[in-house]
Amino acid sequence: MSSSWTFKQNKVFEVALNKYDKDAPDYFQNVAREVGDGKSVEDVKKHYAELEKDVNEIHTNGAGSSSNNTKGGGSSDGQRPRYLKRQ
C-alpha cells in the first residue's frame, strides 16, 4: 500500500472524485484506476476519509471562509466540495 501522495496524484484524485457517481458500487475502484501509480482501492478510501475529515474540521472550526490551504479542492466560500456534500 502506497501512503504518500504527490501533488499530481492529488489533482487526479480530486478530478476523479467528481467524475464518477459517488453512489455507484465501483466508485472507489474507478477513482483508484484513474489515480493509478500503484494506488489501491484501500489507499483511495483512506485518502478520501482523510480528506473528508479535513473538510469537516475546516467547516466545524469556521476556517473554510478564509483558508486557501484546503485539501481536496475546498472552496474559499466555505462550501463543501460536491463529492463531500451530506445527503
PyMOL commands that place a pseudoatom at each C-alpha (Angstrom):
pseudoatom trace, name=CA, resn=MET, resi=1, chain=A, elem=C, hetatm=0, pos=[0.000, 0.000, 0.000]
pseudoatom trace, name=CA, resn=SER, resi=2, chain=A, elem=C, hetatm=0, pos=[1.367, 3.382, -1.028]
pseudoatom trace, name=CA, resn=SER, resi=3, chain=A, elem=C, hetatm=0, pos=[0.834, 6.030, 1.648]
pseudoatom trace, name=CA, resn=SER, resi=4, chain=A, elem=C, hetatm=0, pos=[2.382, 9.193, 0.200]
pseudoatom trace, name=CA, resn=TRP, resi=5, chain=A, elem=C, hetatm=0, pos=[0.535, 11.197, -2.440]
pseudoatom trace, name=CA, resn=THR, resi=6, chain=A, elem=C, hetatm=0, pos=[2.150, 13.542, -4.935]
pseudoatom trace, name=CA, resn=PHE, resi=7, chain=A, elem=C, hetatm=0, pos=[0.605, 16.838, -5.976]
pseudoatom trace, name=CA, resn=LYS, resi=8, chain=A, elem=C, hetatm=0, pos=[-0.256, 15.301, -9.359]
pseudoatom trace, name=CA, resn=GLN, resi=9, chain=A, elem=C, hetatm=0, pos=[-1.891, 12.239, -7.756]
pseudoatom trace, name=CA, resn=ASN, resi=10, chain=A, elem=C, hetatm=0, pos=[-3.968, 14.509, -5.523]
pseudoatom trace, name=CA, resn=LYS, resi=11, chain=A, elem=C, hetatm=0, pos=[-5.158, 16.504, -8.528]
pseudoatom trace, name=CA, resn=VAL, resi=12, chain=A, elem=C, hetatm=0, pos=[-6.110, 13.345, -10.437]
pseudoatom trace, name=CA, resn=PHE, resi=13, chain=A, elem=C, hetatm=0, pos=[-7.831, 12.070, -7.271]
pseudoatom trace, name=CA, resn=GLU, resi=14, chain=A, elem=C, hetatm=0, pos=[-9.885, 15.275, -6.949]
pseudoatom trace, name=CA, resn=VAL, resi=15, chain=A, elem=C, hetatm=0, pos=[-10.938, 15.220, -10.592]
pseudoatom trace, name=CA, resn=ALA, resi=16, chain=A, elem=C, hetatm=0, pos=[-11.853, 11.525, -10.402]
pseudoatom trace, name=CA, resn=LEU, resi=17, chain=A, elem=C, hetatm=0, pos=[-13.963, 12.091, -7.269]
pseudoatom trace, name=CA, resn=ASN, resi=18, chain=A, elem=C, hetatm=0, pos=[-16.132, 14.457, -9.307]
pseudoatom trace, name=CA, resn=LYS, resi=19, chain=A, elem=C, hetatm=0, pos=[-16.086, 12.362, -12.462]
pseudoatom trace, name=CA, resn=TYR, resi=20, chain=A, elem=C, hetatm=0, pos=[-17.849, 9.297, -11.077]
pseudoatom trace, name=CA, resn=ASP, resi=21, chain=A, elem=C, hetatm=0, pos=[-21.179, 8.775, -9.327]
pseudoatom trace, name=CA, resn=LYS, resi=22, chain=A, elem=C, hetatm=0, pos=[-20.423, 8.621, -5.599]
pseudoatom trace, name=CA, resn=ASP, resi=23, chain=A, elem=C, hetatm=0, pos=[-23.305, 6.188, -5.067]
pseudoatom trace, name=CA, resn=ALA, resi=24, chain=A, elem=C, hetatm=0, pos=[-22.018, 3.677, -7.627]
pseudoatom trace, name=CA, resn=PRO, resi=25, chain=A, elem=C, hetatm=0, pos=[-20.733, 0.447, -6.093]
pseudoatom trace, name=CA, resn=ASP, resi=26, chain=A, elem=C, hetatm=0, pos=[-17.482, 0.727, -8.058]
pseudoatom trace, name=CA, resn=TYR, resi=27, chain=A, elem=C, hetatm=0, pos=[-16.834, 4.380, -7.135]
pseudoatom trace, name=CA, resn=PHE, resi=28, chain=A, elem=C, hetatm=0, pos=[-13.548, 3.831, -5.312]
pseudoatom trace, name=CA, resn=GLN, resi=29, chain=A, elem=C, hetatm=0, pos=[-12.359, 1.271, -7.866]
pseudoatom trace, name=CA, resn=ASN, resi=30, chain=A, elem=C, hetatm=0, pos=[-12.891, 3.853, -10.617]
pseudoatom trace, name=CA, resn=VAL, resi=31, chain=A, elem=C, hetatm=0, pos=[-11.072, 6.547, -8.661]
pseudoatom trace, name=CA, resn=ALA, resi=32, chain=A, elem=C, hetatm=0, pos=[-8.157, 4.188, -7.902]
pseudoatom trace, name=CA, resn=ARG, resi=33, chain=A, elem=C, hetatm=0, pos=[-7.918, 3.250, -11.579]
pseudoatom trace, name=CA, resn=GLU, resi=34, chain=A, elem=C, hetatm=0, pos=[-7.821, 6.942, -12.555]
pseudoatom trace, name=CA, resn=VAL, resi=35, chain=A, elem=C, hetatm=0, pos=[-5.116, 7.774, -10.000]
pseudoatom trace, name=CA, resn=GLY, resi=36, chain=A, elem=C, hetatm=0, pos=[-3.027, 4.749, -10.973]
pseudoatom trace, name=CA, resn=ASP, resi=37, chain=A, elem=C, hetatm=0, pos=[0.598, 4.821, -9.822]
pseudoatom trace, name=CA, resn=GLY, resi=38, chain=A, elem=C, hetatm=0, pos=[0.041, 1.746, -7.663]
pseudoatom trace, name=CA, resn=LYS, resi=39, chain=A, elem=C, hetatm=0, pos=[-2.734, 3.281, -5.557]
pseudoatom trace, name=CA, resn=SER, resi=40, chain=A, elem=C, hetatm=0, pos=[-5.115, 0.581, -4.372]
pseudoatom trace, name=CA, resn=VAL, resi=41, chain=A, elem=C, hetatm=0, pos=[-8.797, 0.892, -3.600]
pseudoatom trace, name=CA, resn=GLU, resi=42, chain=A, elem=C, hetatm=0, pos=[-7.860, 0.856, 0.081]
pseudoatom trace, name=CA, resn=ASP, resi=43, chain=A, elem=C, hetatm=0, pos=[-5.357, 3.694, -0.486]
pseudoatom trace, name=CA, resn=VAL, resi=44, chain=A, elem=C, hetatm=0, pos=[-8.076, 5.739, -2.159]
pseudoatom trace, name=CA, resn=LYS, resi=45, chain=A, elem=C, hetatm=0, pos=[-10.641, 5.008, 0.574]
pseudoatom trace, name=CA, resn=LYS, resi=46, chain=A, elem=C, hetatm=0, pos=[-8.148, 6.035, 3.260]
pseudoatom trace, name=CA, resn=HIS, resi=47, chain=A, elem=C, hetatm=0, pos=[-7.193, 9.202, 1.381]
pseudoatom trace, name=CA, resn=TYR, resi=48, chain=A, elem=C, hetatm=0, pos=[-10.882, 10.034, 0.913]
pseudoatom trace, name=CA, resn=ALA, resi=49, chain=A, elem=C, hetatm=0, pos=[-11.573, 9.545, 4.632]
pseudoatom trace, name=CA, resn=GLU, resi=50, chain=A, elem=C, hetatm=0, pos=[-8.670, 11.865, 5.491]
pseudoatom trace, name=CA, resn=LEU, resi=51, chain=A, elem=C, hetatm=0, pos=[-9.967, 14.447, 3.025]
pseudoatom trace, name=CA, resn=GLU, resi=52, chain=A, elem=C, hetatm=0, pos=[-13.471, 14.213, 4.469]
pseudoatom trace, name=CA, resn=LYS, resi=53, chain=A, elem=C, hetatm=0, pos=[-12.080, 14.614, 7.996]
pseudoatom trace, name=CA, resn=ASP, resi=54, chain=A, elem=C, hetatm=0, pos=[-10.067, 17.682, 6.953]
pseudoatom trace, name=CA, resn=VAL, resi=55, chain=A, elem=C, hetatm=0, pos=[-13.061, 19.301, 5.243]
pseudoatom trace, name=CA, resn=ASN, resi=56, chain=A, elem=C, hetatm=0, pos=[-15.308, 18.582, 8.230]
pseudoatom trace, name=CA, resn=GLU, resi=57, chain=A, elem=C, hetatm=0, pos=[-12.751, 20.123, 10.602]
pseudoatom trace, name=CA, resn=ILE, resi=58, chain=A, elem=C, hetatm=0, pos=[-12.488, 23.202, 8.413]
pseudoatom trace, name=CA, resn=HIS, resi=59, chain=A, elem=C, hetatm=0, pos=[-16.253, 23.628, 8.405]
pseudoatom trace, name=CA, resn=THR, resi=60, chain=A, elem=C, hetatm=0, pos=[-16.570, 22.911, 12.120]
pseudoatom trace, name=CA, resn=ASN, resi=61, chain=A, elem=C, hetatm=0, pos=[-13.867, 25.419, 13.014]
pseudoatom trace, name=CA, resn=GLY, resi=62, chain=A, elem=C, hetatm=0, pos=[-15.131, 28.032, 10.576]
pseudoatom trace, name=CA, resn=ALA, resi=63, chain=A, elem=C, hetatm=0, pos=[-11.832, 28.245, 8.730]
pseudoatom trace, name=CA, resn=GLY, resi=64, chain=A, elem=C, hetatm=0, pos=[-13.359, 27.455, 5.337]
pseudoatom trace, name=CA, resn=SER, resi=65, chain=A, elem=C, hetatm=0, pos=[-14.235, 31.043, 4.514]
pseudoatom trace, name=CA, resn=SER, resi=66, chain=A, elem=C, hetatm=0, pos=[-10.716, 32.439, 4.730]
pseudoatom trace, name=CA, resn=SER, resi=67, chain=A, elem=C, hetatm=0, pos=[-8.400, 29.500, 4.084]
pseudoatom trace, name=CA, resn=ASN, resi=68, chain=A, elem=C, hetatm=0, pos=[-6.856, 28.851, 0.708]
pseudoatom trace, name=CA, resn=ASN, resi=69, chain=A, elem=C, hetatm=0, pos=[-4.910, 25.892, 2.062]
pseudoatom trace, name=CA, resn=THR, resi=70, chain=A, elem=C, hetatm=0, pos=[-7.618, 23.234, 1.868]
pseudoatom trace, name=CA, resn=LYS, resi=71, chain=A, elem=C, hetatm=0, pos=[-7.157, 19.709, 0.593]
pseudoatom trace, name=CA, resn=GLY, resi=72, chain=A, elem=C, hetatm=0, pos=[-9.476, 18.330, -1.988]
pseudoatom trace, name=CA, resn=GLY, resi=73, chain=A, elem=C, hetatm=0, pos=[-10.483, 21.469, -3.801]
pseudoatom trace, name=CA, resn=GLY, resi=74, chain=A, elem=C, hetatm=0, pos=[-12.204, 23.153, -0.893]
pseudoatom trace, name=CA, resn=SER, resi=75, chain=A, elem=C, hetatm=0, pos=[-13.605, 26.469, -1.962]
pseudoatom trace, name=CA, resn=SER, resi=76, chain=A, elem=C, hetatm=0, pos=[-12.940, 29.833, -0.414]
pseudoatom trace, name=CA, resn=ASP, resi=77, chain=A, elem=C, hetatm=0, pos=[-16.675, 30.459, 0.019]
pseudoatom trace, name=CA, resn=GLY, resi=78, chain=A, elem=C, hetatm=0, pos=[-16.969, 27.850, 2.784]
pseudoatom trace, name=CA, resn=GLN, resi=79, chain=A, elem=C, hetatm=0, pos=[-18.832, 25.331, 0.622]
pseudoatom trace, name=CA, resn=ARG, resi=80, chain=A, elem=C, hetatm=0, pos=[-18.034, 21.622, 0.717]
pseudoatom trace, name=CA, resn=PRO, resi=81, chain=A, elem=C, hetatm=0, pos=[-16.737, 20.083, -2.492]
pseudoatom trace, name=CA, resn=ARG, resi=82, chain=A, elem=C, hetatm=0, pos=[-19.612, 18.393, -4.368]
pseudoatom trace, name=CA, resn=TYR, resi=83, chain=A, elem=C, hetatm=0, pos=[-18.263, 14.898, -3.664]
pseudoatom trace, name=CA, resn=LEU, resi=84, chain=A, elem=C, hetatm=0, pos=[-18.324, 15.555, 0.104]
pseudoatom trace, name=CA, resn=LYS, resi=85, chain=A, elem=C, hetatm=0, pos=[-21.825, 17.017, 0.347]
pseudoatom trace, name=CA, resn=ARG, resi=86, chain=A, elem=C, hetatm=0, pos=[-24.007, 15.447, 3.004]
pseudoatom trace, name=CA, resn=GLN, resi=87, chain=A, elem=C, hetatm=0, pos=[-27.041, 13.624, 1.621]
for i in range(1, 87): cmd.bond("trace and resi %d" % i, "trace and resi %d" % (i + 1))
show_as sticks, trace
zoom trace
